[in-house]
Amino acid sequence: MPNNSKLATPEKRSRIRGQEGKARFREQLLAEAKDIYSRQGYEAVSVRAVTKAVGISPMAFYGYFVSKQDLVKHIWLDFFCELFECLKQASNVSQSPVERLKAHVDVYLDYWERHPERYRMVYLSPAWTTSESALSSTKRMSSRSNCSA
């Protein structure tokens, strides 16, 4: 008696085409990496873990990011862009330089208090032990991106 049942094979992810599709998928990779980072820490963020979560091969990752460190810098950039936008809004409300400085300090502290997991990711991460500081790296990245303070 012939067996007509087929073996179940996982569906392959179709190739992402176009700049817009690639940008959306890059954001999906970042979102998954942020989730892994916040739940399990820096060490758990690996190319394999991120690619497995989104269903692509580890080699496909390198079409979007140069390395794990590059991915982490982009996570930080997202956080700092959001923070810089809050600081910019605080500058628009305050009049005198002293009021602006106080508003910036308040916004800065409030941001990290509202996002303690982000604070841990940026300031308490082993990624800080690299040869260049995260802040100088983020500053260079923000000057090349849409993020402006």
C-alpha positions as CSV (number, residue, x, y, z in Angstrom):
1,M,0.0,0.0,0.0
2,P,1.6,3.3,-1.1
3,N,2.2,6.0,1.5
4,N,0.8,9.2,0.0
5,S,1.7,11.3,3.1
6,K,4.4,13.8,2.5
7,L,7.1,14.7,5.1
8,A,6.5,18.1,6.6
9,T,9.2,20.5,5.5
10,P,9.6,24.0,6.9
11,E,8.7,26.8,4.6
12,K,11.6,28.8,3.3
13,R,11.5,32.5,3.8
14,S,11.2,34.1,0.4
15,R,14.0,36.5,-0.6
16,I,13.4,40.1,0.4
17,R,13.5,42.4,-2.5
18,G,13.7,46.1,-2.8
19,Q,15.2,48.8,-0.5
20,E,11.9,49.2,1.4
21,G,11.6,45.5,2.1
22,K,15.2,45.3,3.2
23,A,14.8,48.2,5.5
24,R,11.7,46.7,7.1
25,F,13.4,43.4,7.6
26,R,16.5,45.1,9.1
27,E,14.1,46.7,11.6
28,Q,12.7,43.3,12.3
29,L,16.2,42.0,13.0
30,L,16.8,45.0,15.4
31,A,13.5,44.4,17.2
32,E,14.3,40.7,17.7
33,A,17.8,41.5,18.9
34,K,16.4,44.1,21.4
35,D,14.0,41.5,22.7
36,I,16.8,39.0,23.2
37,Y,19.1,41.6,24.7
38,S,16.5,42.9,27.2
39,R,15.4,39.4,28.3
40,Q,18.7,37.5,28.3
41,G,21.5,40.1,28.3
42,Y,24.3,41.0,25.9
43,E,25.9,37.6,25.8
44,A,22.7,36.0,24.5
45,V,22.6,38.3,21.5
46,S,24.4,36.2,18.9
47,V,24.1,36.1,15.1
48,R,22.7,32.6,15.4
49,A,20.1,33.5,18.0
50,V,18.8,36.5,16.1
51,T,18.7,34.8,12.7
52,K,17.0,31.7,14.2
53,A,14.3,33.9,15.7
54,V,13.5,35.6,12.4
55,G,14.0,32.5,10.2
56,I,17.0,33.2,8.1
57,S,20.5,31.7,7.8
58,P,23.3,33.2,9.9
59,M,25.1,34.2,6.7
60,A,22.1,36.3,5.6
61,F,22.6,38.4,8.7
62,Y,25.7,40.0,7.2
63,G,23.7,41.5,4.4
64,Y,22.2,43.8,7.1
65,F,24.9,44.2,9.7
66,V,28.6,43.9,9.7
67,S,28.9,42.1,13.1
68,K,27.2,41.6,16.4
69,Q,28.8,44.8,17.6
70,D,27.4,46.7,14.7
71,L,23.9,45.3,15.6
72,V,24.3,46.4,19.2
73,K,25.4,49.9,18.1
74,H,22.3,50.2,16.1
75,I,20.2,49.2,19.1
76,W,21.9,51.9,21.1
77,L,21.4,54.4,18.3
78,D,17.7,53.8,18.4
79,F,17.7,54.5,22.1
80,F,19.8,57.6,21.8
81,C,17.7,59.0,18.9
82,E,14.6,58.7,21.0
83,L,16.4,60.4,23.9
84,F,17.8,63.2,21.7
85,E,14.3,63.9,20.4
86,C,13.1,64.2,23.9
87,L,16.0,66.6,24.7
88,K,15.2,68.6,21.6
89,Q,11.6,69.0,22.7
90,A,12.8,70.1,26.1
91,S,15.0,72.8,24.5
92,N,12.0,74.2,22.6
93,V,10.0,74.7,25.8
94,S,12.6,76.3,28.0
95,Q,13.7,79.9,27.6
96,S,16.9,80.7,29.5
97,P,20.1,78.6,29.3
98,V,19.7,77.6,32.9
99,E,16.1,76.5,32.4
100,R,17.2,74.5,29.3
101,L,20.0,72.8,31.2
102,K,17.6,71.9,34.0
103,A,15.1,70.6,31.5
104,H,17.7,68.5,29.8
105,V,18.9,67.0,33.0
106,D,15.3,66.2,34.0
107,V,14.5,64.7,30.6
108,Y,17.8,62.6,30.6
109,L,17.1,61.2,34.1
110,D,13.5,60.6,33.4
111,Y,14.2,58.8,30.1
112,W,16.6,56.3,31.8
113,E,14.2,55.9,34.8
114,R,11.4,55.0,32.4
115,H,13.6,52.6,30.5
116,P,15.9,50.8,33.1
117,E,16.4,47.9,30.8
118,R,17.8,50.2,28.1
119,Y,20.0,51.8,30.7
120,R,21.4,48.4,31.6
121,M,21.9,47.5,27.9
122,V,23.8,50.7,27.2
123,Y,25.7,51.5,30.4
124,L,26.1,48.2,32.2
125,S,26.7,46.0,29.2
126,P,30.0,44.1,28.5
127,A,29.9,45.9,25.2
128,W,31.4,48.9,27.0
129,T,34.6,47.0,27.4
130,T,35.4,47.4,23.7
131,S,38.3,49.6,22.7
132,E,36.0,52.6,21.8
133,S,33.4,54.0,24.0
134,A,29.7,53.5,23.2
135,L,29.0,57.2,23.5
136,S,31.6,58.3,20.9
137,S,30.5,55.5,18.6
138,T,26.9,56.5,19.0
139,K,27.8,60.1,18.4
140,R,29.5,59.3,15.1
141,M,26.6,57.1,14.1
142,S,24.0,59.7,15.0
143,S,25.8,62.3,12.9
144,R,25.5,60.0,9.9
145,S,21.8,59.1,10.4
146,N,18.4,60.8,10.6
147,C,18.9,61.3,14.3
148,S,20.0,64.8,15.2
149,A,20.2,66.4,18.6
